Amino acid sequence: MDMFMKKCCGNCRQFERQPGKATDLCGAWGHPTKADREACDFWMMMVKQGKTVKAREDN
């Protein structure tokens, strides 16, 4: 984990932006949340684009 990454909803892979609304959505719980809220036990680090691991192809 990046040593500077804060564990909060806004840095979670399950965090969903809700354009035009005051609150966002937690994909794990399905409840409203805010980006700066303290992370829950379902927190998963975001994966930056281009940093994913490709599945090995067996031929």
Backbone atoms as SQL, in Angstrom:
CREATE TABLE atoms (id INTEGER PRIMARY KEY, chain TEXT, resi INTEGER, resn TEXT, atom TEXT, x REAL, y REAL, z REAL);
INSERT INTO atoms VALUES
  (1, 'A', 1, 'MET', 'N', 0.846, -1.176, 0.000),
  (2, 'A', 1, 'MET', 'CA', 0.000, 0.000, 0.000),
  (3, 'A', 1, 'MET', 'C', 0.886, 1.232, 0.000),
  (4, 'A', 2, 'ASP', 'N', 0.485, 2.212, -0.758),
  (5, 'A', 2, 'ASP', 'CA', 1.205, 3.477, -0.792),
  (6, 'A', 2, 'ASP', 'C', 1.211, 4.058, 0.619),
  (7, 'A', 3, 'MET', 'N', 2.395, 4.408, 1.124),
  (8, 'A', 3, 'MET', 'CA', 2.495, 4.854, 2.503),
  (9, 'A', 3, 'MET', 'C', 1.783, 6.179, 2.755),
  (10, 'A', 4, 'PHE', 'N', 1.401, 6.899, 1.706),
  (11, 'A', 4, 'PHE', 'CA', 0.718, 8.168, 1.873),
  (12, 'A', 4, 'PHE', 'C', -0.784, 8.059, 1.635),
  (13, 'A', 5, 'MET', 'N', -1.283, 6.872, 1.302),
  (14, 'A', 5, 'MET', 'CA', -2.706, 6.709, 1.031),
  (15, 'A', 5, 'MET', 'C', -3.485, 6.646, 2.344),
  (16, 'A', 6, 'LYS', 'N', -4.467, 7.507, 2.464),
  (17, 'A', 6, 'LYS', 'CA', -5.335, 7.555, 3.634),
  (18, 'A', 6, 'LYS', 'C', -6.441, 6.524, 3.441),
  (19, 'A', 7, 'LYS', 'N', -6.713, 5.722, 4.474),
  (20, 'A', 7, 'LYS', 'CA', -7.799, 4.750, 4.388),
  (21, 'A', 7, 'LYS', 'C', -9.120, 5.461, 4.647),
  (22, 'A', 8, 'CYS', 'N', -9.756, 5.902, 3.559),
  (23, 'A', 8, 'CYS', 'CA', -11.055, 6.550, 3.654),
  (24, 'A', 8, 'CYS', 'C', -11.900, 6.094, 2.467),
  (25, 'A', 9, 'CYS', 'N', -13.177, 6.354, 2.523),
  (26, 'A', 9, 'CYS', 'CA', -14.091, 5.904, 1.470),
  (27, 'A', 9, 'CYS', 'C', -13.664, 6.364, 0.073),
  (28, 'A', 10, 'GLY', 'N', -13.178, 7.590, -0.031),
  (29, 'A', 10, 'GLY', 'CA', -12.799, 8.136, -1.334),
  (30, 'A', 10, 'GLY', 'C', -11.630, 7.414, -1.990),
  (31, 'A', 11, 'ASN', 'N', -10.838, 6.659, -1.216),
  (32, 'A', 11, 'ASN', 'CA', -9.705, 5.901, -1.753),
  (33, 'A', 11, 'ASN', 'C', -10.019, 4.418, -1.884),
  (34, 'A', 12, 'CYS', 'N', -11.280, 4.065, -1.763),
  (35, 'A', 12, 'CYS', 'CA', -11.693, 2.654, -1.820),
  (36, 'A', 12, 'CYS', 'C', -12.162, 2.289, -3.225),
  (37, 'A', 13, 'ARG', 'N', -11.856, 1.072, -3.626),
  (38, 'A', 13, 'ARG', 'CA', -12.261, 0.565, -4.936),
  (39, 'A', 13, 'ARG', 'C', -13.787, 0.492, -5.068),
  (40, 'A', 14, 'GLN', 'N', -14.499, 0.383, -3.947),
  (41, 'A', 14, 'GLN', 'CA', -15.955, 0.236, -3.974),
  (42, 'A', 14, 'GLN', 'C', -16.705, 1.568, -3.900),
  (43, 'A', 15, 'PHE', 'N', -15.963, 2.670, -3.797),
  (44, 'A', 15, 'PHE', 'CA', -16.560, 4.010, -3.716),
  (45, 'A', 15, 'PHE', 'C', -17.108, 4.408, -5.077),
  (46, 'A', 16, 'GLU', 'N', -18.353, 4.862, -5.112),
  (47, 'A', 16, 'GLU', 'CA', -18.999, 5.251, -6.367),
  (48, 'A', 16, 'GLU', 'C', -19.452, 6.704, -6.295),
  (49, 'A', 17, 'ARG', 'N', -18.937, 7.532, -7.211),
  (50, 'A', 17, 'ARG', 'CA', -19.335, 8.943, -7.297),
  (51, 'A', 17, 'ARG', 'C', -20.770, 9.028, -7.800),
  (52, 'A', 18, 'GLN', 'N', -21.554, 9.902, -7.190),
  (53, 'A', 18, 'GLN', 'CA', -22.927, 10.147, -7.612),
  (54, 'A', 18, 'GLN', 'C', -23.020, 11.594, -8.091),
  (55, 'A', 19, 'PRO', 'N', -22.794, 11.835, -9.394),
  (56, 'A', 19, 'PRO', 'CA', -22.796, 13.211, -9.921),
  (57, 'A', 19, 'PRO', 'C', -24.098, 13.953, -9.602),
  (58, 'A', 20, 'GLY', 'N', -23.943, 15.200, -9.143),
  (59, 'A', 20, 'GLY', 'CA', -25.101, 16.041, -8.867),
  (60, 'A', 20, 'GLY', 'C', -25.771, 15.785, -7.533),
  (61, 'A', 21, 'LYS', 'N', -25.216, 14.900, -6.701),
  (62, 'A', 21, 'LYS', 'CA', -25.814, 14.597, -5.402),
  (63, 'A', 21, 'LYS', 'C', -24.847, 14.983, -4.288),
  (64, 'A', 22, 'ALA', 'N', -25.384, 15.269, -3.107),
  (65, 'A', 22, 'ALA', 'CA', -24.567, 15.697, -1.965),
  (66, 'A', 22, 'ALA', 'C', -23.738, 14.553, -1.382),
  (67, 'A', 23, 'THR', 'N', -24.230, 13.331, -1.514),
  (68, 'A', 23, 'THR', 'CA', -23.495, 12.172, -0.993),
  (69, 'A', 23, 'THR', 'C', -23.171, 11.215, -2.125),
  (70, 'A', 24, 'ASP', 'N', -22.189, 10.367, -1.900),
  (71, 'A', 24, 'ASP', 'CA', -21.794, 9.339, -2.859),
  (72, 'A', 24, 'ASP', 'C', -22.295, 7.998, -2.345),
  (73, 'A', 25, 'LEU', 'N', -21.900, 6.909, -2.983),
  (74, 'A', 25, 'LEU', 'CA', -22.433, 5.603, -2.628),
  (75, 'A', 25, 'LEU', 'C', -21.318, 4.611, -2.322),
  (76, 'A', 26, 'CYS', 'N', -21.532, 3.823, -1.284),
  (77, 'A', 26, 'CYS', 'CA', -20.623, 2.726, -0.958),
  (78, 'A', 26, 'CYS', 'C', -21.125, 1.488, -1.699),
  (79, 'A', 27, 'GLY', 'N', -20.313, 0.954, -2.606),
  (80, 'A', 27, 'GLY', 'CA', -20.707, -0.219, -3.373),
  (81, 'A', 27, 'GLY', 'C', -20.812, -1.479, -2.533),
  (82, 'A', 28, 'ALA', 'N', -20.077, -1.550, -1.420),
  (83, 'A', 28, 'ALA', 'CA', -20.106, -2.721, -0.550),
  (84, 'A', 28, 'ALA', 'C', -21.400, -2.774, 0.261),
  (85, 'A', 29, 'TRP', 'N', -21.820, -1.623, 0.768),
  (86, 'A', 29, 'TRP', 'CA', -22.993, -1.558, 1.638),
  (87, 'A', 29, 'TRP', 'C', -24.249, -1.071, 0.921),
  (88, 'A', 30, 'GLY', 'N', -24.072, -0.314, -0.167),
  (89, 'A', 30, 'GLY', 'CA', -25.220, 0.254, -0.861),
  (90, 'A', 30, 'GLY', 'C', -25.814, 1.445, -0.134),
  (91, 'A', 31, 'HIS', 'N', -25.041, 2.053, 0.773),
  (92, 'A', 31, 'HIS', 'CA', -25.499, 3.194, 1.556),
  (93, 'A', 31, 'HIS', 'C', -24.773, 4.462, 1.141),
  (94, 'A', 32, 'PRO', 'N', -25.381, 5.623, 1.394),
  (95, 'A', 32, 'PRO', 'CA', -24.710, 6.901, 1.115),
  (96, 'A', 32, 'PRO', 'C', -23.456, 7.056, 1.973),
  (97, 'A', 33, 'THR', 'N', -22.450, 7.730, 1.434),
  (98, 'A', 33, 'THR', 'CA', -21.209, 7.986, 2.157),
  (99, 'A', 33, 'THR', 'C', -20.580, 9.264, 1.618),
  (100, 'A', 34, 'LYS', 'N', -19.482, 9.655, 2.202),
  (101, 'A', 34, 'LYS', 'CA', -18.710, 10.815, 1.729),
  (102, 'A', 34, 'LYS', 'C', -17.271, 10.374, 1.529),
  (103, 'A', 35, 'ALA', 'N', -16.567, 11.018, 0.623),
  (104, 'A', 35, 'ALA', 'CA', -15.201, 10.628, 0.264),
  (105, 'A', 35, 'ALA', 'C', -14.244, 10.659, 1.450),
  (106, 'A', 36, 'ASP', 'N', -14.431, 11.587, 2.384),
  (107, 'A', 36, 'ASP', 'CA', -13.484, 11.708, 3.492),
  (108, 'A', 36, 'ASP', 'C', -13.874, 10.905, 4.737),
  (109, 'A', 37, 'ARG', 'N', -14.908, 10.090, 4.644),
  (110, 'A', 37, 'ARG', 'CA', -15.337, 9.254, 5.771),
  (111, 'A', 37, 'ARG', 'C', -14.302, 8.169, 6.040),
  (112, 'A', 38, 'GLU', 'N', -14.113, 7.808, 7.308),
  (113, 'A', 38, 'GLU', 'CA', -13.171, 6.756, 7.682),
  (114, 'A', 38, 'GLU', 'C', -13.595, 5.431, 7.037),
  (115, 'A', 39, 'ALA', 'N', -12.638, 4.677, 6.561),
  (116, 'A', 39, 'ALA', 'CA', -12.919, 3.426, 5.845),
  (117, 'A', 39, 'ALA', 'C', -13.464, 2.344, 6.774),
  (118, 'A', 40, 'CYS', 'N', -14.290, 1.469, 6.212),
  (119, 'A', 40, 'CYS', 'CA', -14.829, 0.330, 6.966),
  (120, 'A', 40, 'CYS', 'C', -13.955, -0.905, 6.720),
  (121, 'A', 41, 'ASP', 'N', -14.372, -2.054, 7.242),
  (122, 'A', 41, 'ASP', 'CA', -13.602, -3.294, 7.091),
  (123, 'A', 41, 'ASP', 'C', -13.628, -3.846, 5.662),
  (124, 'A', 42, 'PHE', 'N', -14.496, -3.314, 4.806),
  (125, 'A', 42, 'PHE', 'CA', -14.575, -3.777, 3.421),
  (126, 'A', 42, 'PHE', 'C', -13.706, -2.936, 2.484),
  (127, 'A', 43, 'TRP', 'N', -12.899, -2.030, 3.045),
  (128, 'A', 43, 'TRP', 'CA', -12.054, -1.142, 2.255),
  (129, 'A', 43, 'TRP', 'C', -11.078, -1.945, 1.399),
  (130, 'A', 44, 'MET', 'N', -10.990, -1.594, 0.112),
  (131, 'A', 44, 'MET', 'CA', -10.035, -2.203, -0.812),
  (132, 'A', 44, 'MET', 'C', -9.296, -1.089, -1.533),
  (133, 'A', 45, 'MET', 'N', -7.989, -1.184, -1.570),
  (134, 'A', 45, 'MET', 'CA', -7.167, -0.164, -2.204),
  (135, 'A', 45, 'MET', 'C', -7.518, -0.039, -3.687),
  (136, 'A', 46, 'MET', 'N', -7.593, 1.196, -4.169),
  (137, 'A', 46, 'MET', 'CA', -7.846, 1.433, -5.591),
  (138, 'A', 46, 'MET', 'C', -6.651, 0.969, -6.404),
  (139, 'A', 47, 'VAL', 'N', -6.909, 0.478, -7.589),
  (140, 'A', 47, 'VAL', 'CA', -5.851, 0.062, -8.501),
  (141, 'A', 47, 'VAL', 'C', -5.757, 1.117, -9.583),
  (142, 'A', 48, 'LYS', 'N', -4.583, 1.699, -9.732),
  (143, 'A', 48, 'LYS', 'CA', -4.390, 2.713, -10.764),
  (144, 'A', 48, 'LYS', 'C', -4.412, 2.063, -12.131),
  (145, 'A', 49, 'GLN', 'N', -4.931, 2.786, -13.124),
  (146, 'A', 49, 'GLN', 'CA', -4.977, 2.256, -14.480),
  (147, 'A', 49, 'GLN', 'C', -3.571, 1.923, -14.948),
  (148, 'A', 50, 'GLY', 'N', -3.417, 0.788, -15.599),
  (149, 'A', 50, 'GLY', 'CA', -2.119, 0.363, -16.096),
  (150, 'A', 50, 'GLY', 'C', -1.323, -0.434, -15.076),
  (151, 'A', 51, 'LYS', 'N', -1.819, -0.538, -13.842),
  (152, 'A', 51, 'LYS', 'CA', -1.113, -1.261, -12.783),
  (153, 'A', 51, 'LYS', 'C', -1.738, -2.618, -12.492),
  (154, 'A', 52, 'THR', 'N', -2.703, -3.048, -13.302),
  (155, 'A', 52, 'THR', 'CA', -3.357, -4.321, -13.057),
  (156, 'A', 52, 'THR', 'C', -2.482, -5.475, -13.536),
  (157, 'A', 53, 'VAL', 'N', -2.689, -6.622, -12.963),
  (158, 'A', 53, 'VAL', 'CA', -1.939, -7.817, -13.343),
  (159, 'A', 53, 'VAL', 'C', -2.777, -8.593, -14.347),
  (160, 'A', 54, 'LYS', 'N', -2.189, -8.906, -15.489),
  (161, 'A', 54, 'LYS', 'CA', -2.911, -9.654, -16.503),
  (162, 'A', 54, 'LYS', 'C', -2.893, -11.144, -16.162),
  (163, 'A', 55, 'ALA', 'N', -4.009, -11.800, -16.460),
  (164, 'A', 55, 'ALA', 'CA', -4.107, -13.230, -16.210),
  (165, 'A', 55, 'ALA', 'C', -3.171, -13.991, -17.142),
  (166, 'A', 56, 'ARG', 'N', -2.568, -15.043, -16.622),
  (167, 'A', 56, 'ARG', 'CA', -1.656, -15.854, -17.426),
  (168, 'A', 56, 'ARG', 'C', -2.467, -16.725, -18.367),
  (169, 'A', 57, 'GLU', 'N', -2.042, -16.751, -19.609),
  (170, 'A', 57, 'GLU', 'CA', -2.729, -17.592, -20.604),
  (171, 'A', 57, 'GLU', 'C', -1.994, -18.894, -20.742),
  (172, 'A', 58, 'ASP', 'N', -2.692, -19.993, -20.471),
  (173, 'A', 58, 'ASP', 'CA', -2.082, -21.334, -20.649),
  (174, 'A', 58, 'ASP', 'C', -2.432, -21.841, -22.039),
  (175, 'A', 59, 'ASN', 'N', -1.404, -22.198, -22.784),
  (176, 'A', 59, 'ASN', 'CA', -1.608, -22.712, -24.143),
  (177, 'A', 59, 'ASN', 'C', -1.161, -24.135, -24.231);
